[in-house]
Amino acid sequence: MPVSRLAHLASDMLISRATWGGSQNFLGARWVEWTVSRSPRAARERVALRFLSLSPHYFYDRDLAAEADRNRRSRQVLADELIAPLLPPGGRALDYGCGPGYLAAAVARRAGRVDALDISRGVLACARVLNGLPNIAYQTPAEYQGEGLVDVAYSFAVVQHLRAEALATALRLLAAALRPGGTLLLHFAVPGELGYRTEGQWTSDGSLAGWARLRYGLNCFGRAPAELAGLVARCGFTQVITRPLSGSVTIPGDDIADQYVLTARRADAPVGEVAMTTDCD
């Protein structure tokens, strides 16, 4: 590997470790949350954007204001075209892996309440600054309490970053949160398209760079539609459908429209009964 590439990789690892809150928990270090929430009010938005630029998730360009605007516009398209039609008037939505809250804010303008969950407390602090609205509750999955109350649960740009065990845990939470008959919406990527590899291909890479990417970098796993549909069905959902997003939604500057979406219905059985009989693994 070229020396310049190794130096770049080492630099990324140092930044990641400094702000890290655990596996795939970028900006999860407690000091990140503290710094954002206690910054002077006039500078708080700039501080939040600067921290988000250190994560591999959110921004592509160095112009942070333009990137924030791109995120806001692209998430408004997703909210208007894919999520809002599924929400009843005044309905309640759950955003799993909300990140800095651009999609949660777009959905909140069409919903009675949005529960926005993310494992990173630092990212949640940024979301409150950049996309705080009275009807959005930003919290970690561990803090969430809303069993059987949600009309629509969705997750965009998240599934491809989750290992199988973490994905099963997320699906259990989503199944418990949705009311019977509620709608699940998952965006995902398939192997081979846009360079996505399977989780098995990632874990079998024995190189130093492969180990570092898996341990400290942003995981990007592709999953076959049948594989994800089967897992979702085992987690208490019915009427599972997968389809490509291309042709149904156009999002300039974002690759989500080139990937796939899964929709499903929460089984009609009581929440406790599904939780006891479902095998998500």
N, C-alpha and C positions, 0 to 999 in steps of 0.2 A: 504494500500500500504506500502511495507517495507520502513524503513527510508532511506536506501541506494538509493532506487529508487527515492524517493522524492528529496534527495540531488542532484542526477544526473540530475533530471528534472529541479531543480532550477538553477543549474550551466549552463545548456543548455539555459535556458531562459535569464540569465544574459548576456551570450555571444551574443545571438541573439539580445537582446535589444541594446547592445553597438554598434553593427554594422548594425542595422536594418534601412531600409529606408522606411518602411511601410509594409502592408500586403504582405507576400511572397516575399518581396524585400530584400533578404539576401545580406549583404555586401553593401547595398545601402546608408549607411550613408556617408555624404560628406567627412568626415575625412578619410574614407577608400580610396576613389579615390585620395585624396590629398597625402596621405602617399605613395601609390604605385607609383604615377607619379613623385613624388619628391624624391624618394629614390635614393641613389647613384647608378650609372649605373651598377657597378659591383655586387651590392646586389639586384638589382631590381627583378630579376627572383625568388630569394629565398623569397623575401618579398611577391611577388604575390602568390607563392605556399603556403606560410604560411597562408595568408588570405583565400585562397580557402579552406584550410583544416578546417577552422572555420564554413564553410557553410555545411549544411546537404546534398548538392546536388552531389558533385563531386568526393570525394575521400573516399575509403573504408579502407585504410591501413595507418599506420603512416609513411611509407617510401614514402615521397612525390615525389621524383624523379621517383620511380617505378610506382606510381599512374599516374603521368603525362605521362609516357611512355605508360601505359595501355590505357589511354584515347586517346592518339594519334594513337595507333595501331587500337583500336576498331572503332574509327571514320573514319579512312582510309578505313576500310572494308565497312562501311555504304556508304561512298562517292563513292567508286569504284563500288559497287554491286547494290546500290539502286538509287543513285542520278545522277551519271555521265551518265548512259544510257538515261536519260530523257533530258539531256542538249544538245541543238544544239551547233555546234562549235562556240566558243567565246560567248556563251550565258550568260545571267545574272540570278543569283540566289538570293533568299531571305531566310535567315536563321532566323526563329523566335524563340526567346529564346536561343540565341547562347551560353550563358554561357561564359566560358573562351576561346571559339573560336577554339577548337580542330577540330570540324567538319567543321566549316567555312574555316579553313586553308586547310583541305583536299579537300574540294570542289573547293576552289580558284585555286588549281593547275590544275583543269579541266575546269574552267569557265573564262569568260572575266572579270566578276566583281561579287562580293558577297556583298550584303547589310546584315550585321549581327546585329540583334536587340536584346536588352535585357533591362529589366526595371531597372537593377541594375548598377549604374554608377561605383561602386567599381569593380564589375565583369568585366565590359567593360574595365576598366583600366588594370586589370590583363590580359585580352585577348590581348590588344595591346602590352603588354610586352612579353607574351608567344607565341602568334600566330599572330603577326602583319605582314601583307604582303601588298605590294603596291596596290593590287586590292581588298582589303577588306575594307569596310567602317563600322566601329563599331559605333553604335549610339543607342539611345533609340527609342522606337516606336513613341514618340511625336516629335522627331527630323526628322523622316524619311519622305522623299519626293520622291516618285518614282512611281506615279500612272500609271498603265497600261504598265510598262516597263519590268516586270520580266517574264522570261521564265519558271522557276521552283521555287516554294515556298515550303519550307519544315520545319518541326518542329519535333525534336526528344527529348524524355524525358522531355516534357513540358506539353502536353495536360492533363496528369494525375494530374498535380499540379494546374490546373486552375479551379476555380469555374465557374458555368454555365455562369454568367454574363461576367466574364473575357474572357472565351472562345469565346463567341459571339462577343465581341469586337475584339479579335484577328482575327476571321474569316472575319469580315468586312474589316480589314486592308489587309488581304491576298487577298481577292476578288478584292479589289481596286488596289492592287499592280500588280497582274498578268495581262498580256496581254490576250485578248480574245483567247481561246484555250490553254492557258498555263496550266501547271500541278501543282496540289497540292499534297503533300505527308505528311501525319500525322502519327506519331507513337503514339499508345495508349495502355492502359491496360484494361482488362475486369474484372468485379467484380468476386470475388471468386478465381481467379487464382493468385498465388503468394501472397495471403493474401490481395489483394486489396478490399476495401469496396466502396460502392457508396457514393456520396456526401450526400445523405439523411441519410445514416447510420452514417456518420461522425457527421453531425450536430445534430443528435438525441441523441448523447452520452452526458449525463448530468453530468458526473463525472468531477472532477477538472482536472484530467490528460487529459480527452478528450477535455475539453475547452482549456487547455494550448496548446495541440498539434494543435488544429484547429486555434488558435489565433497566436501562436508563432512558431510552428513547421512546418515541411514540409508537406503540404497537399498531399495526394496520393489517388486520386479518380479513381475508375474503372468505365468505361462506356460501356454499351452494344453496339455491332457493329451497330445494327439498330438505336439506339438512336443517336449515333454520325453521322451516315450516313444521317439521317433525318435532323439534324441540319445543316450539310454541304450543303445539297441540298437546304435548305431554304436560304442559304447565297450566292446564285448565282453560284453554281457549278452543273455540270452534270456528267454523266458517273461515278457515285460514286461506288467504289468497296472497300470492306474490306476483309482482309485475314490474317491468322496467318503468322508470320515470320518464325516459326519453319520449318526447312526443306529447306528454300530458302536462308538463310544466317546463317553463323556460326561466333560467336563473343566470343572467350574465355574470361572468367572473367567478362561478362556483361550479364544482364538478358533481354536486349532488344530483343534478338533473340527468347525469349520465349513468346513474346507479339504479338501485332497486328499492321498492317499498313493499312491506308486508302489512296487510290489514287482517284483523281477526276480531271475533266477539268473545267477551267474557262468558264462560259457561253459566247457565242459569241456576246451577246448584248453589246453595249457601256457601259463603266464603270459607267457613271453617271446614265444611265437608270436602271442598276441593283441596284445601291445604293438606288434609289428612290422606287423601287418596292419590295425589299427584306426585309423579316422579319426574323432576325436571333435569336430572343428571343424565 
